[in-house]
Amino acid sequence: MKWPDNSNYHCVSMSYVTSLKGPVEKVDGKLVLRIPLSAGGDQFIDCSKGISEVEGEYLKVTIPEWLAGMLRIDEGSIVSIDNENGKCNIRPANPAPVQ
């Protein structure tokens, strides 16, 4: 499942901060975000160096296992990503309650 160019993401841009929401995918056993460059993915290239790569029209951001566990996200989870303070910040869009 990709971040469609018209429905599963939401972009907010204010004062040089870009914020997006979209689904987590599993590719080759790894959790990733595949963000269309034209939908704001290009704003995350610099802050996500080391965990991302450009694949065609998408920025593919690999979510480290330790972070996925800490955030309690998995394939199909909806996450928010922003570039506030020049960092790549990933958060669950709807955090699961702690039990």
C-alpha positions as CSV (number, residue, x, y, z in Angstrom):
1,M,0.0,0.0,0.0
2,K,1.4,3.4,-1.0
3,W,0.6,6.9,0.2
4,P,-1.9,7.7,-2.6
5,D,-1.5,11.0,-4.2
6,N,-5.0,12.1,-3.1
7,S,-6.4,10.3,-0.1
8,N,-4.4,8.7,2.7
9,Y,-2.1,11.6,3.7
10,H,-2.5,15.0,5.1
11,C,0.1,17.7,4.7
12,V,0.4,20.8,6.9
13,S,3.2,23.3,6.2
14,M,3.9,26.2,8.6
15,S,7.1,28.2,9.2
16,Y,9.3,25.7,7.4
17,V,7.8,22.7,9.3
18,T,6.2,20.0,7.2
19,S,3.9,17.5,8.8
20,L,2.3,14.4,7.1
21,K,0.2,11.5,8.1
22,G,0.1,8.1,6.3
23,P,0.3,4.3,6.6
24,V,3.2,2.2,7.7
25,E,4.1,-0.6,5.2
26,K,6.2,-3.7,5.5
27,V,8.7,-4.1,2.7
28,D,11.2,-7.0,2.7
29,G,10.4,-7.6,6.4
30,K,11.1,-3.9,7.4
31,L,8.6,-1.2,8.4
32,V,8.7,1.7,6.0
33,L,6.9,4.9,5.1
34,R,6.7,5.5,1.3
35,I,5.9,9.2,1.0
36,P,5.3,10.8,-2.4
37,L,7.9,13.4,-3.1
38,S,5.2,15.7,-4.7
39,A,3.1,15.5,-1.5
40,G,5.8,16.8,0.8
41,G,8.2,13.8,0.9
42,D,10.9,16.1,-0.6
43,Q,10.9,18.1,2.6
44,F,12.2,15.1,4.6
45,I,15.2,14.2,2.5
46,D,17.7,16.1,4.5
47,C,16.4,15.3,8.0
48,S,16.0,11.6,7.3
49,K,19.5,10.9,5.9
50,G,20.7,7.5,7.1
51,I,17.2,6.0,7.3
52,S,15.7,6.9,3.9
53,E,16.3,6.7,0.2
54,V,14.5,8.1,-2.8
55,E,12.8,5.4,-4.9
56,G,11.3,6.9,-8.1
57,E,8.6,9.4,-7.0
58,Y,8.7,8.3,-3.3
59,L,10.9,8.9,-0.3
60,K,11.2,5.5,1.5
61,V,11.8,6.0,5.2
62,T,12.8,2.9,7.1
63,I,11.5,2.8,10.7
64,P,14.1,1.1,13.0
65,E,12.7,-1.9,14.9
66,W,13.5,-0.3,18.3
67,L,11.5,2.8,17.4
68,A,8.5,0.8,16.0
69,G,8.5,-1.1,19.3
70,M,8.7,2.0,21.4
71,L,5.9,3.7,19.4
72,R,3.8,0.5,19.3
73,I,3.4,0.7,15.5
74,D,3.2,-2.0,12.9
75,E,2.2,-2.6,9.3
76,G,-1.0,-0.7,8.6
77,S,-0.6,1.8,11.5
78,I,-1.1,5.5,10.7
79,V,1.7,7.7,11.7
80,S,2.6,11.4,11.7
81,I,6.0,12.5,10.5
82,D,7.3,16.1,10.7
83,N,10.7,17.8,10.3
84,E,10.4,20.2,13.3
85,N,13.8,21.4,14.5
86,G,15.5,19.9,11.5
87,K,14.9,16.3,12.7
88,C,12.7,13.5,11.3
89,N,10.1,13.0,14.0
90,I,7.7,10.0,13.7
91,R,4.7,9.5,16.0
92,P,1.7,7.3,16.0
93,A,-1.3,9.3,14.7
94,N,-3.6,7.4,17.1
95,P,-1.5,6.1,20.0
96,A,-2.6,2.8,21.5
97,P,-3.4,3.0,25.2
98,V,-0.8,1.7,27.6
99,Q,-2.1,-1.4,29.5
